[in-house]
Amino acid sequence: MAVITKASFEVDQFQRIVKILRQRMLMFDRREWRGMYNTLTMLNHLLINGPLSVFKEFQHEKETIEDVITIEWISEKGFECGLKVRNIAEDVLKLLEDETFFKDERERKRKQSFGRITGFGSSSFIMHSETLSETNKGRDSLFLSEHQAFDNDRTVDDHPFVEKEHNTAELLLSSST
């Protein structure tokens, strides 16, 4: 969802995303509740985290969302599957109907996610003090030297599937038919 939200800030991608969401909302099937649930979940995420123009674009879809709330989604086994769909539809409808609630939700979400470290790469981590960097230098070099020494000690002979006499690897699934 984050990738789609990030793409929605580009004009071309925004139009494409809006078109796809509208198509999925207008062509929903009563038996296939997951498609509508996924569409409404994405729309909810875009309303809160995406560009402000999503709010304006989906003002005309309020009737469709109201219809989704009234439909009973019962599976072949007789289970009520529509509770999740109704809950997310009510959330989306509330965001679309009340502009102050919409702005408050966006602000609340921004405050929650502010300062959070995301990603795994070094570019996503911000070092806040020089002293922390200095204390970690010794640890990093110690770890690297130990890791390199361990790699140098390992040989093919230590592997459990290597035959000692021929020094070749043995296949786990041999084709001995």
SEMAR-150235 format. One line per field, with one value per residue: residue number from 1; residue in three letters; chain; x, y, z of N, C-alpha, C in turn. Coordinates in Angstrom, 2 decimals, always signed. Example, Ala and Ser with C-alpha at 12.3 -4.5 7.8 and 13.67 -1.06 7.14 Angstrom:
2
seq = [1/2]
type = [Ala/Ser]
mol = [A/A]
npx = [+13.19/+12.85]
npy = [-5.69/-2.25]
npz = [+7.80/+7.08]
capx = [+12.30/+13.67]
capy = [-4.50/-1.06]
capz = [+7.80/+7.14]
cpx = [+13.20/+12.90]
cpy = [-3.30/+0.03]
cpz = [+7.80/+7.87]
END
This chain:
177
seq = [1/2/3/4/5/6/7/8/9/10/11/12/13/14/15/16/17/18/19/20/21/22/23/24/25/26/27/28/29/30/31/32/33/34/35/36/37/38/39/40/41/42/43/44/45/46/47/48/49/50/51/52/53/54/55/56/57/58/59/60/61/62/63/64/65/66/67/68/69/70/71/72/73/74/75/76/77/78/79/80/81/82/83/84/85/86/87/88/89/90/91/92/93/94/95/96/97/98/99/100/101/102/103/104/105/106/107/108/109/110/111/112/113/114/115/116/117/118/119/120/121/122/123/124/125/126/127/128/129/130/131/132/133/134/135/136/137/138/139/140/141/142/143/144/145/146/147/148/149/150/151/152/153/154/155/156/157/158/159/160/161/162/163/164/165/166/167/168/169/170/171/172/173/174/175/176/177]
type = [Met/Ala/Val/Ile/Thr/Lys/Ala/Ser/Phe/Glu/Val/Asp/Gln/Phe/Gln/Arg/Ile/Val/Lys/Ile/Leu/Arg/Gln/Arg/Met/Leu/Met/Phe/Asp/Arg/Arg/Glu/Trp/Arg/Gly/Met/Tyr/Asn/Thr/Leu/Thr/Met/Leu/Asn/His/Leu/Leu/Ile/Asn/Gly/Pro/Leu/Ser/Val/Phe/Lys/Glu/Phe/Gln/His/Glu/Lys/Glu/Thr/Ile/Glu/Asp/Val/Ile/Thr/Ile/Glu/Trp/Ile/Ser/Glu/Lys/Gly/Phe/Glu/Cys/Gly/Leu/Lys/Val/Arg/Asn/Ile/Ala/Glu/Asp/Val/Leu/Lys/Leu/Leu/Glu/Asp/Glu/Thr/Phe/Phe/Lys/Asp/Glu/Arg/Glu/Arg/Lys/Arg/Lys/Gln/Ser/Phe/Gly/Arg/Ile/Thr/Gly/Phe/Gly/Ser/Ser/Ser/Phe/Ile/Met/His/Ser/Glu/Thr/Leu/Ser/Glu/Thr/Asn/Lys/Gly/Arg/Asp/Ser/Leu/Phe/Leu/Ser/Glu/His/Gln/Ala/Phe/Asp/Asn/Asp/Arg/Thr/Val/Asp/Asp/His/Pro/Phe/Val/Glu/Lys/Glu/His/Asn/Thr/Ala/Glu/Leu/Leu/Leu/Ser/Ser/Ser/Thr]
mol = [A/A/A/A/A/A/A/A/A/A/A/A/A/A/A/A/A/A/A/A/A/A/A/A/A/A/A/A/A/A/A/A/A/A/A/A/A/A/A/A/A/A/A/A/A/A/A/A/A/A/A/A/A/A/A/A/A/A/A/A/A/A/A/A/A/A/A/A/A/A/A/A/A/A/A/A/A/A/A/A/A/A/A/A/A/A/A/A/A/A/A/A/A/A/A/A/A/A/A/A/A/A/A/A/A/A/A/A/A/A/A/A/A/A/A/A/A/A/A/A/A/A/A/A/A/A/A/A/A/A/A/A/A/A/A/A/A/A/A/A/A/A/A/A/A/A/A/A/A/A/A/A/A/A/A/A/A/A/A/A/A/A/A/A/A/A/A/A/A/A/A/A/A/A/A/A/A]
npx = [+0.82/+2.01/+3.68/+1.87/+0.60/+2.71/+3.16/+0.82/+1.18/+2.27/+1.22/+0.34/+0.26/-1.55/-4.02/-4.34/-4.52/-6.85/-8.71/-8.64/-9.49/-12.09/-13.28/-13.19/-14.86/-17.32/-17.90/-18.40/-19.00/-21.51/-20.92/-18.21/-16.66/-14.13/-12.74/-14.02/-13.51/-10.68/-10.42/-11.72/-10.11/-7.69/-8.51/-9.16/-6.62/-5.33/-6.83/-6.11/-3.27/-2.44/-2.42/-4.21/-6.09/-7.39/-9.52/-11.29/-11.71/-13.19/-15.66/-18.01/-18.55/-19.88/-22.51/-22.26/-20.63/-22.32/-24.26/-22.76/-22.52/-25.07/-25.47/-25.72/-23.22/-22.95/-21.43/-21.05/-21.20/-22.75/-21.73/-21.33/-19.70/-19.52/-19.03/-16.43/-16.20/-18.29/-17.45/-15.04/-16.08/-17.80/-15.89/-14.52/-16.62/-17.22/-14.88/-15.11/-17.46/-17.24/-15.32/-13.71/-13.21/-11.81/-9.48/-8.49/-7.94/-5.92/-3.94/-3.53/-2.51/-0.16/+1.25/+1.61/+3.32/+5.55/+9.02/+9.54/+11.56/+12.12/+12.51/+15.49/+17.98/+21.12/+20.66/+18.20/+18.47/+19.09/+21.74/+21.96/+23.86/+27.33/+28.85/+27.67/+28.23/+31.02/+31.35/+30.37/+32.17/+34.35/+33.07/+32.00/+34.29/+35.45/+33.49/+33.55/+36.17/+36.09/+34.09/+35.23/+37.40/+36.06/+34.84/+37.12/+38.05/+36.21/+35.76/+35.22/+35.38/+34.21/+31.53/+28.47/+27.57/+29.63/+31.70/+34.35/+36.44/+36.45/+36.15/+34.00/+30.81/+27.78/+24.67/+21.47/+19.06/+19.40/+19.45/+18.92/+17.65]
npy = [-1.18/+1.18/+1.70/+2.19/+4.42/+6.22/+6.43/+7.68/+10.38/+11.28/+12.72/+11.27/+8.61/+8.95/+9.42/+6.97/+5.21/+6.17/+5.62/+2.80/+2.13/+3.21/+1.64/-0.88/-0.44/+0.08/-2.23/-4.37/-7.61/-9.35/-11.82/-11.90/-10.59/-9.91/-8.44/-5.93/-5.27/-5.05/-2.92/-0.82/-0.70/+0.13/+2.62/+3.91/+4.03/+5.66/+8.00/+8.86/+8.87/+9.64/+12.01/+15.15/+15.47/+13.07/+13.00/+14.85/+13.61/+11.29/+12.05/+11.70/+9.03/+8.33/+7.31/+4.73/+3.58/+3.76/+1.92/-0.41/-0.67/-1.43/-3.94/-7.46/-9.73/-12.86/-15.98/-19.13/-21.08/-19.98/-18.03/-14.74/-12.51/-9.88/-8.02/-6.96/-5.64/-3.79/-2.28/-1.06/+0.33/+2.10/+3.62/+4.82/+6.26/+8.01/+9.53/+10.75/+12.23/+14.04/+16.73/+17.96/+15.86/+14.24/+15.82/+15.89/+13.16/+12.71/+14.41/+13.25/+10.75/+11.54/+12.58/+10.25/+8.78/+10.36/+10.75/+8.08/+5.28/+3.88/+1.22/-0.66/-0.05/+1.81/+4.40/+5.05/+5.44/+7.81/+9.38/+10.71/+11.75/+12.47/+11.13/+8.66/+7.44/+7.24/+5.44/+3.10/+2.39/+0.82/-1.56/-2.41/-2.92/-4.98/-6.97/-7.42/-8.39/-10.79/-12.14/-12.41/-14.04/-16.35/-17.11/-17.72/-19.98/-21.95/-24.66/-26.64/-29.22/-29.35/-29.49/-31.30/-32.96/-33.71/-36.05/-37.70/-39.13/-38.54/-35.83/-34.34/-32.80/-34.28/-35.03/-34.14/-35.29/-37.94/-39.36/-42.27/-44.53]
npz = [+0.00/+0.64/-1.51/-3.58/-2.53/-2.48/-5.22/-5.95/-5.66/-7.97/-11.03/-13.37/-12.45/-10.38/-11.68/-12.91/-10.70/-9.44/-11.43/-11.54/-8.92/-8.95/-10.98/-9.77/-7.61/-8.80/-10.18/-8.44/-7.05/-5.36/-4.28/-4.17/-1.86/-1.00/-2.93/-2.91/-0.27/-0.27/-2.07/-0.72/+1.55/+0.43/-0.56/+1.84/+3.01/+1.12/+1.38/+3.94/+3.92/+1.40/-1.41/-1.08/-3.03/-3.44/-1.72/-2.93/-5.39/-4.87/-3.91/-5.31/-5.15/-2.88/-2.70/-3.75/-1.82/+0.38/-0.45/-0.29/+2.45/+3.21/+2.11/+2.66/+3.19/+2.76/+3.06/+1.18/+3.08/+4.98/+6.67/+7.98/+6.18/+5.74/+7.76/+8.15/+5.71/+5.87/+8.09/+7.19/+5.03/+6.33/+7.70/+5.54/+4.37/+6.45/+6.46/+3.94/+4.16/+6.30/+6.48/+8.43/+10.19/+8.43/+7.97/+10.58/+11.04/+9.14/+10.17/+12.69/+11.94/+10.68/+12.86/+14.32/+12.68/+12.41/+12.62/+12.75/+12.13/+9.03/+6.69/+5.70/+4.85/+4.93/+4.18/+5.16/+7.83/+10.27/+11.78/+14.95/+16.70/+17.04/+18.90/+19.30/+16.92/+17.08/+19.21/+18.15/+16.19/+17.07/+17.78/+15.32/+13.74/+15.21/+14.99/+12.19/+11.82/+13.30/+11.89/+9.32/+9.95/+10.74/+8.31/+6.82/+8.14/+7.57/+5.40/+2.43/+3.27/+5.75/+5.35/+5.73/+3.66/+2.08/+0.62/+2.13/+0.92/-1.86/-1.93/-2.94/-3.48/-2.35/-3.74/-2.43/-3.25/-4.93/-8.18/-8.34/-9.95]
capx = [+0.00/+2.89/+4.18/+0.77/+0.40/+3.82/+2.92/-0.35/+1.60/+2.61/-0.04/-0.07/-0.07/-2.74/-5.19/-4.44/-4.97/-8.25/-9.50/-8.72/-10.34/-13.48/-13.74/-13.40/-16.01/-18.56/-18.12/-18.25/-19.90/-21.94/-20.30/-16.77/-16.54/-12.72/-12.36/-14.52/-12.78/-9.35/-10.57/-12.03/-8.92/-6.74/-9.06/-8.99/-5.19/-5.03/-7.45/-5.37/-1.84/-2.17/-2.63/-5.52/-7.03/-8.16/-10.77/-12.17/-12.01/-14.13/-16.88/-19.16/-18.72/-20.50/-23.69/-21.79/-20.13/-23.52/-24.85/-21.92/-22.81/-26.38/-25.49/-25.29/-22.25/-23.00/-20.70/-21.79/-21.35/-23.67/-21.05/-21.43/-18.38/-19.64/-18.74/-15.20/-16.47/-19.12/-16.64/-14.12/-16.92/-18.24/-14.73/-14.28/-17.74/-17.05/-13.82/-15.58/-18.58/-16.87/-14.00/-12.90/-12.75/-10.81/-8.23/-8.00/-7.36/-4.64/-2.99/-3.24/-1.66/+1.15/+1.92/+2.00/+4.41/+6.67/+10.21/+9.65/+12.59/+11.58/+13.47/+16.58/+19.25/+21.79/+20.12/+16.97/+18.79/+19.73/+22.53/+21.64/+24.98/+28.64/+29.40/+27.13/+28.98/+32.36/+31.33/+30.05/+33.27/+35.11/+32.26/+31.87/+35.54/+35.61/+32.56/+34.03/+37.37/+35.67/+33.31/+36.16/+38.17/+35.17/+34.70/+38.37/+38.21/+35.29/+36.15/+34.25/+35.49/+33.35/+30.13/+28.05/+27.25/+30.85/+32.35/+35.74/+37.44/+36.52/+36.09/+32.98/+29.51/+26.81/+23.34/+20.49/+18.13/+20.12/+18.55/+19.34/+16.50]
capy = [+0.00/+2.34/+1.95/+2.79/+5.75/+7.06/+6.66/+8.54/+11.77/+11.61/+13.02/+10.17/+7.46/+9.27/+9.19/+5.52/+4.61/+6.56/+4.88/+1.39/+2.04/+3.43/+0.45/-1.97/-0.11/+0.03/-3.57/-5.38/-8.75/-9.63/-13.06/-11.66/-9.48/-9.55/-7.39/-4.66/-5.00/-4.57/-1.61/+0.16/-0.57/+0.97/+3.98/+4.44/+4.33/+6.81/+9.20/+9.29/+9.04/+10.09/+13.43/+15.69/+15.39/+11.83/+13.39/+15.48/+12.68/+10.23/+12.61/+11.20/+7.60/+8.12/+6.45/+3.35/+3.13/+3.55/+0.66/-1.49/-0.81/-2.08/-5.30/-8.56/-10.56/-14.18/-16.98/-20.35/-21.86/-19.28/-17.10/-13.32/-12.00/-8.46/-7.14/-6.25/-4.75/-2.69/-1.43/-0.22/+1.23/+3.17/+4.48/+5.61/+7.18/+9.05/+10.42/+11.51/+13.12/+15.06/+17.24/+18.21/+14.54/+13.85/+16.55/+15.44/+11.82/+12.86/+15.00/+12.24/+9.73/+12.15/+12.66/+8.89/+8.26/+11.29/+10.32/+6.63/+4.78/+2.91/+0.64/-1.42/+0.43/+2.85/+5.70/+5.31/+5.66/+9.11/+9.39/+11.94/+12.32/+12.00/+10.23/+7.32/+6.93/+6.90/+4.25/+1.92/+2.05/-0.29/-2.78/-2.84/-3.51/-6.25/-7.92/-7.75/-9.23/-12.12/-12.74/-12.81/-15.17/-17.51/-17.51/-18.32/-21.28/-22.94/-25.21/-27.57/-30.47/-29.30/-29.62/-32.67/-33.75/-33.91/-37.35/-37.45/-39.75/-37.91/-34.39/-33.75/-32.65/-35.31/-34.47/-34.57/-36.17/-38.58/-40.02/-43.66/-45.34]
capz = [+0.00/+0.70/-2.87/-4.32/-1.97/-2.97/-6.65/-6.13/-5.66/-9.35/-11.72/-14.25/-11.63/-9.61/-12.53/-13.11/-9.44/-9.25/-12.43/-11.11/-7.72/-9.36/-11.70/-8.81/-6.77/-9.58/-10.73/-7.39/-7.06/-3.99/-3.79/-4.03/-0.93/-0.77/-3.88/-2.39/+0.98/-0.64/-2.70/+0.32/+2.40/-0.30/-0.59/+3.20/+3.16/+0.27/+1.96/+5.12/+3.68/+0.04/-1.69/-0.70/-4.17/-3.34/-1.05/-3.92/-6.48/-4.48/-3.35/-6.07/-4.89/-1.56/-2.84/-3.91/-0.51/+1.22/-0.88/+0.23/+3.88/+3.41/+1.56/+3.52/+2.50/+3.41/+2.27/+0.85/+4.31/+5.86/+7.56/+7.66/+5.82/+5.45/+8.88/+7.84/+4.58/+6.37/+8.97/+6.40/+4.23/+7.23/+7.94/+4.33/+4.23/+7.47/+5.98/+2.79/+4.51/+7.29/+6.11/+9.62/+10.64/+7.43/+8.25/+11.89/+10.87/+8.44/+11.10/+13.71/+11.32/+10.47/+14.16/+14.70/+11.86/+12.38/+13.32/+12.76/+11.23/+8.09/+5.77/+6.26/+4.33/+5.70/+3.81/+5.91/+9.24/+10.48/+13.00/+15.66/+17.44/+16.63/+19.91/+19.05/+15.78/+17.54/+20.06/+17.34/+15.28/+17.63/+17.71/+13.93/+13.26/+15.91/+14.37/+10.86/+11.89/+13.73/+10.81/+8.27/+10.45/+10.70/+6.92/+6.36/+8.78/+6.98/+4.11/+1.88/+4.01/+6.93/+4.97/+6.04/+2.48/+1.29/+0.85/+2.53/+0.04/-3.18/-1.72/-3.81/-2.82/-2.64/-3.92/-1.44/-3.95/-6.02/-9.15/-8.43/-10.33]
cpx = [+0.87/+3.41/+3.11/+0.53/+1.49/+3.62/+1.76/+0.00/+2.08/+1.32/-0.52/-0.52/-1.34/-4.00/-5.41/-5.00/-6.44/-9.15/-9.70/-9.63/-11.81/-14.05/-14.06/-14.60/-17.32/-18.89/-17.98/-19.34/-20.24/-21.27/-18.81/-16.53/-15.09/-12.25/-12.79/-13.79/-11.39/-9.40/-10.82/-10.85/-7.88/-7.22/-8.91/-7.54/-4.81/-5.63/-6.62/-3.91/-1.50/-2.37/-4.05/-6.54/-7.82/-9.51/-11.76/-12.61/-13.10/-15.38/-18.12/-19.43/-19.37/-21.70/-23.30/-21.33/-21.30/-24.22/-24.07/-22.23/-24.10/-26.43/-25.05/-24.40/-22.19/-22.34/-21.59/-22.07/-22.26/-23.03/-21.23/-20.02/-18.37/-19.29/-17.48/-15.42/-17.28/-18.31/-15.73/-14.91/-17.43/-17.10/-14.48/-15.38/-17.64/-15.97/-14.30/-16.67/-18.16/-15.44/-13.12/-12.37/-11.64/-9.46/-7.63/-7.34/-6.01/-3.57/-2.58/-2.28/-0.25/+1.94/+2.39/+3.23/+5.61/+7.84/+10.42/+10.71/+11.98/+12.69/+14.59/+17.94/+19.85/+21.25/+18.86/+17.23/+19.54/+20.45/+22.34/+22.82/+26.28/+29.19/+28.91/+27.90/+30.37/+32.36/+31.06/+31.20/+34.06/+34.36/+32.18/+33.14/+35.81/+34.73/+33.08/+35.25/+37.01/+34.93/+34.22/+36.99/+37.34/+35.01/+35.95/+38.57/+37.34/+35.82/+35.07/+34.26/+34.56/+31.89/+29.68/+27.76/+28.46/+31.44/+33.83/+36.74/+37.56/+36.50/+35.15/+31.67/+28.57/+25.43/+22.39/+19.51/+18.86/+19.13/+19.01/+18.12/+16.88]
cpy = [+1.25/+2.71/+2.65/+4.21/+6.70/+7.39/+7.61/+10.02/+12.21/+11.71/+11.85/+8.95/+7.70/+8.98/+7.70/+4.82/+4.91/+5.77/+3.42/+1.24/+2.25/+2.22/-0.68/-1.72/-0.27/-1.37/-4.65/-6.44/-9.09/-10.87/-12.88/-10.44/-9.03/-8.44/-6.02/-4.28/-4.43/-3.17/-0.54/+0.36/+0.32/+2.42/+4.64/+4.86/+5.56/+8.09/+9.74/+9.64/+9.62/+11.58/+13.87/+15.56/+14.08/+12.12/+13.98/+14.50/+11.68/+10.76/+12.04/+9.71/+7.31/+7.19/+4.98/+2.78/+2.91/+2.25/-0.54/-1.73/-1.59/-3.52/-6.31/-9.48/-11.90/-15.20/-18.19/-21.19/-21.16/-18.31/-15.67/-12.77/-10.48/-7.52/-6.31/-5.24/-3.55/-1.74/-0.51/+0.75/+2.39/+4.14/+5.40/+6.65/+8.33/+10.04/+11.31/+12.52/+14.28/+15.53/+17.53/+16.90/+14.04/+14.51/+16.13/+14.07/+11.88/+13.41/+14.00/+11.18/+10.28/+12.25/+11.29/+8.44/+9.19/+10.75/+8.83/+6.21/+3.72/+2.39/-0.07/-0.91/+1.52/+4.23/+6.04/+5.60/+6.97/+9.07/+10.74/+12.52/+11.69/+10.98/+8.81/+6.66/+6.47/+5.63/+2.99/+1.51/+0.85/-1.60/-3.31/-3.50/-4.85/-7.32/-8.36/-8.66/-10.65/-12.85/-13.21/-14.00/-16.44/-18.01/-18.18/-19.71/-22.35/-23.38/-26.15/-28.87/-30.51/-29.53/-31.07/-33.53/-33.97/-35.27/-37.11/-37.99/-39.06/-36.38/-33.71/-33.69/-33.75/-34.66/-35.00/-35.56/-36.79/-39.30/-41.45/-44.53/-46.44]
cpz = [+0.00/-0.69/-3.70/-3.82/-2.45/-4.45/-6.88/-6.09/-7.04/-10.15/-12.56/-13.45/-10.81/-10.43/-12.75/-11.87/-9.20/-10.20/-11.99/-9.89/-8.07/-10.08/-10.73/-7.91/-7.53/-10.07/-9.66/-7.50/-5.62/-3.42/-3.53/-3.15/-0.74/-1.70/-3.39/-1.10/+0.67/-1.25/-1.65/+1.28/+1.73/-0.34/+0.78/+3.42/+2.34/+0.84/+3.12/+4.80/+2.31/-0.15/-1.32/-1.81/-4.17/-2.70/-2.05/-4.99/-6.12/-3.79/-4.04/-5.82/-3.54/-1.64/-2.97/-2.58/+0.45/+0.85/-0.33/+1.71/+4.10/+2.93/+2.62/+2.70/+3.24/+2.49/+2.00/+2.09/+5.32/+6.83/+7.06/+7.43/+5.70/+6.57/+8.62/+6.72/+5.06/+7.25/+8.18/+5.53/+5.09/+7.53/+6.74/+4.16/+5.24/+7.05/+4.84/+3.15/+5.41/+7.03/+7.33/+10.20/+9.73/+7.74/+9.59/+11.80/+10.17/+9.38/+12.18/+13.17/+11.08/+11.78/+14.61/+13.95/+11.81/+13.20/+13.36/+11.75/+10.34/+7.21/+6.49/+5.83/+5.18/+5.36/+4.59/+7.38/+9.38/+11.82/+13.69/+16.43/+16.96/+17.63/+19.72/+17.91/+16.22/+18.38/+19.26/+16.43/+15.79/+17.53/+16.29/+13.43/+13.94/+15.29/+13.01/+10.93/+12.34/+12.62/+9.68/+8.70/+10.41/+9.27/+6.40/+6.94/+8.14/+5.62/+3.64/+2.66/+5.22/+6.60/+5.16/+4.82/+1.57/+1.65/+1.09/+1.50/-1.31/-3.10/-2.70/-3.05/-3.27/-2.75/-2.86/-2.05/-5.14/-6.92/-9.37/-8.71/-11.26]
END
